Amino acid sequence: MKYEICAKVKNLVPYQPALGEYPIRLDANEGFFDLQSPLYWEEEALPLRDQALSKIRDGLSRVPLNRYPDPTCDALREAFSKRYGTKPSFVTAGNGSDELISLLCGSLMEKGARLVTVSPDFSMYRFYGDIYELENIVWQKPSDLCLDPQALGDFVAEKKGDMLLFSNPCNPTSLVLEKEKVEALVASLPQPLVVVDEAYMEFSSPQSVLDLVEKYDNLVVLKTCSKALGLAGIRLGFAVANETLTRALWAVKSPYNVNSLTQSVGLAVLESPALCRYCTEKIRQSCKDLEQELQSLFAGKKNIRQIFPSQTNFVFLQGPAAQSIFKGLMDRGIMVRNMEGAIRITAGSPEENRLLLKALTEIVR
Ligand SMILES: *Cc1c(COP(=O)(O)O)cnc(C)c1O
């Protein structure tokens, strides 16, 4: 007998971001500018950047590399709570929100528990459901791709879901569900755990349900520094929930899940509200510009039926030409996200957006 990898893992392939060299990457919803480069910073914002950078570098230079990191990320949770108006005792920091999704699925659910997700939505949810041997149950959104809270709530109740997990605003549709509707959904489902992934909520903030975690004992809200702050490289996310849930998350997480360098950079950034606002606003503006240009490029063209009004840092386009546009862009060195009958384009720098639009103009001609 020889060793064999277990059946559920054997045929899995490692996650592979788009292969090959593409000078323009608009496929992963990253921020388009790097704090460490002065590119894309307006003259008047440079002092803000210099201040933030020296704070970051000063922090990093004092990280003791021989010591384990703070397992509970106290300073970081404090700064996060101040920024988001919550309590540190409600917060768990993670190695990206990805780790927290993994923990919620793998450690807070029993094997065989029913995980309800919606489609289309962030693909990682179902991946973790599979890995942890949950029963993946999918609610298909209607053709307008809007999330109907009543219909979804009925579905979760009927299927006896143990956990409902969805993104709001939604990746990939870029649409947001209003706070009252999310609250009504949570209130109608007292038994299952309801996880609202607000990875993009900073672009649409009044709809956040973060302030409701104390009111509902089954609500978890996820946040990340990867999108609105453009810090995907440091891998830092947060789960916000009441103290009982938070204690459970702390009990199951690996003790040193957020490394000291990440804690240090995250702290410096979260303690600079002006910097956070500036980064988010820059990305939001780029997305608004991109959306508008795409609207005028595709106006009256049937091959792209719809461009969704974006509440995120990307634009979602739907129509029969999606696949050929994806290929045409790839041929021109521009990578966007290809989906069934749709493409998702991350807002890039002004130059990247310009080259994208130039390529699209050629393709649709
Ligand atoms: C990008 C994204 C994440 C991942 O965030 P990390 O903190 O980088 O792991 C989580 N949820 C959604 C919906 C995303 O789009």
The ligand as an SDF file (V2000), in Angstrom:
LIG
                    3D

 15 15  0  0  0  0  0  0  0  0999 V2000
  -11.0150   40.4100   -2.4820 C   0  0  0  0  0  0  0  0  0  0  0  0
  -12.1050   39.8380   -1.6610 C   0  0  0  0  0  0  0  0  0  0  0  0
  -11.8460   39.2100   -0.4520 C   0  0  0  0  0  0  0  0  0  0  0  0
  -10.4400   38.8550   -0.0360 C   0  0  0  0  0  0  0  0  0  0  0  0
   -9.9040   39.7220    0.7880 O   0  0  0  0  0  0  0  0  0  0  0  0
   -8.4660   39.4500    1.4410 P   0  0  0  0  0  0  0  0  0  0  0  0
   -8.5670   40.2120    2.6840 O   0  0  0  0  0  0  0  0  0  0  0  0
   -7.4700   39.9850    0.4650 O   0  0  0  0  0  0  0  0  0  0  0  0
   -8.3070   37.9900    1.6650 O   0  0  0  0  0  0  0  0  0  0  0  0
  -12.8930   38.7850    0.3260 C   0  0  0  0  0  0  0  0  0  0  0  0
  -14.1600   38.9250   -0.1040 N   0  0  0  0  0  0  0  0  0  0  0  0
  -14.4550   39.4840   -1.2910 C   0  0  0  0  0  0  0  0  0  0  0  0
  -15.8700   39.5970   -1.7160 C   0  0  0  0  0  0  0  0  0  0  0  0
  -13.4310   39.9410   -2.1160 C   0  0  0  0  0  0  0  0  0  0  0  0
  -13.7180   40.4460   -3.3100 O   0  0  0  0  0  0  0  0  0  0  0  0
  1  2  1  0
  2  3  1  0
  2 14  2  0
  3  4  1  0
  3 10  2  0
  4  5  1  0
  5  6  1  0
  6  7  2  0
  6  8  1  0
  6  9  1  0
 10 11  1  0
 11 12  2  0
 12 13  1  0
 12 14  1  0
 14 15  1  0
M  END
$$$$
